[in-house]
Amino acid sequence: MLLNWSGGSASGWSGRVLEPEWLECAGPAHADRNLCELARINRWFGGHRALLRMMKDLVDPAEHFSVLDVGAGSGDIGKCLTRHFRNAKVVSLDHRPVHLRNAPSPQVVADALQLPFSKHAFDFVLCSSVLHHFPDCEVVDMISTLRQFARRALLLLELERRPLAYHFLPLTRRILGWGPLTVHDGSVSVAAAFRLEELVSLARAAGAEVAIGRRHRPWFACPW
């Protein structure tokens, strides 16, 4: 199993603070803008780079392999994979159809804890910036469940709870043009995010033997 990414939190840096995110009830236009901006954040500030570093340790460039992208949203993570690994087959999964409007096919709408696939259906299951939406007990359940669908590894790419990441979007809102939804949900996400050692501990509680945990500056954390 593999985890990756690093970041920041709110007032209490010693623990996670979970609050509702606006994207969960946003209409198509607002959701599209937010998901487009999240893709830009991944592209500019390390999400794609962290993913590619993970994958280069696990597969050869020309290798054939399958990936289930859990919480795919616009599918920017899956698109990044297929641009750099031409034989990768990615399935985009999200619990809201509106989030998948611009994601690559095949698309599947489903709950991550009730996946409509057989066990070990994919070489890799990728869970990018999803786990921070859930309390620790549900994170353990999700990791335990998702591991069952991966033949080779469950890959976790997550924000890390740090001040820089928490304040970055509000401070750069005007100069980089972030929308209100992105600014709100960005800070909320970082406040709910993990420290790398916390995520490793939750993965072990789920029965995973984490071999490697990495930080990717400026704000990502990954174990595998």
HELIX and SHEET records of a PDB file:
HELIX    1   1 TRP A   22  CYS A   25  5                                   4    
HELIX    2   2 PRO A   28  PHE A   45  1                                  18    
HELIX    3   3 GLY A   47  LYS A   56  1                                  10    
HELIX    4   4 ASP A   76  HIS A   84  1                                   9    
HELIX    5   5 PRO A   97  LEU A  100  5                                   4    
HELIX    6   6 LEU A  131  HIS A  133  5                                   3    
HELIX    7   7 ASP A  136  ARG A  147  1                                  12    
HELIX    8   8 PRO A  163  LEU A  171  1                                   9    
HELIX    9   9 ARG A  173  LEU A  176  1                                   4    
HELIX   10  10 PRO A  180  ALA A  191  1                                  12    
HELIX   11  11 LEU A  196  ALA A  205  1                                  10    
SHEET    1   A 8 GLN A 107  VAL A 109  0                                        
SHEET    2   A 8 ALA A  88  ASP A  94  1                                        
SHEET    3   A 8 PHE A  65  VAL A  70  1                                        
SHEET    4   A 8 PHE A 122  SER A 128  1                                        
SHEET    5   A 8 ALA A 150  LEU A 159  1                                        
SHEET    6   A 8 LEU A   2  TRP A   5  1                                        
SHEET    7   A 8 ILE A 212  HIS A 216  1                                        
SHEET    8   A 8 PHE A 220  PRO A 223 -1                                        
END                                                                             
